[in-house]
Amino acid sequence: QQPVQSPQAVILREGEDAVINCSSSKALYSVHWYRQKHGEAPVFLMILLKGGEQKGHEKISASFNEKKQQSSLYLTASQLSYSGTYFCGTARDDKIIFGKGTRLHILP
Amino acid sequence: EAQVTQNPRYLITVTGKKLTVTCSQNMNHEYMSWYRQDPGLGLRQIYYSMNVEVTDKGDVPEGYKVSRKEKRNFPLILESPSPNQTSLYFCASSFQGSGYGYTFGSGTRLTVV
């Protein structure tokens, strides 16, 4: 039931783009995205509700395809501050199940 | 400042000694939840609460108890801790269920020896 995230880890140079994918085997009500820096708590980035909408947050945006039960997080022109582990959380019946995370490391 | 406060931040205890990790939020959120985070496994939900006196099991509830007597507080109780409960624990809250983003506490690192 845990959503599957890919890739597991990404190394980029500052200014490059990245895509993180999240897929679920079950129908979804919403998809959450969080970023966690080492030694800190996860921080909410955005939520996507049913309807296939795409949302944006600075240079970070996401899409949600409810038919395919997939979501993707897009990081454009990455900055050093984007480093961390990104988690998607898929929601059904008021329970959120998180994926195992994608580690993103940005090199200067 | 809107926040979720967990205490303690670090705890080392012995097997079988009952302990409580406290969680309090000041945002008047209805929904609260506990997660544990282990390397390679991500965040796994232990229990959650939709409102006062309403709680339900998450994916890994064995060995844990919770209570929600007040809206702001959601303590996690380990009646008889075991070494496999050594983990990083996070409390989180949201305005109203999974349709809203979560605010996480700073975490409690628990070691059971």
Interface residues (C-beta under 8 A of the other chain):
Chain A: Q1 Q2 Y29 S30 H32 Y34 E40 A41 P42 V43 F44 M46 I47 L49 F87 G89 A91 R92 D93 D94 K95 I96 I97 F98 G99 K100 G101
Chain B: Y31 S33 Y35 G40 L41 G42 L43 R44 Q45 Y48 M50 G58 D59 F90 G97 S98 G99 Y100 G101 Y102 T103 F104 G105 S106 G107
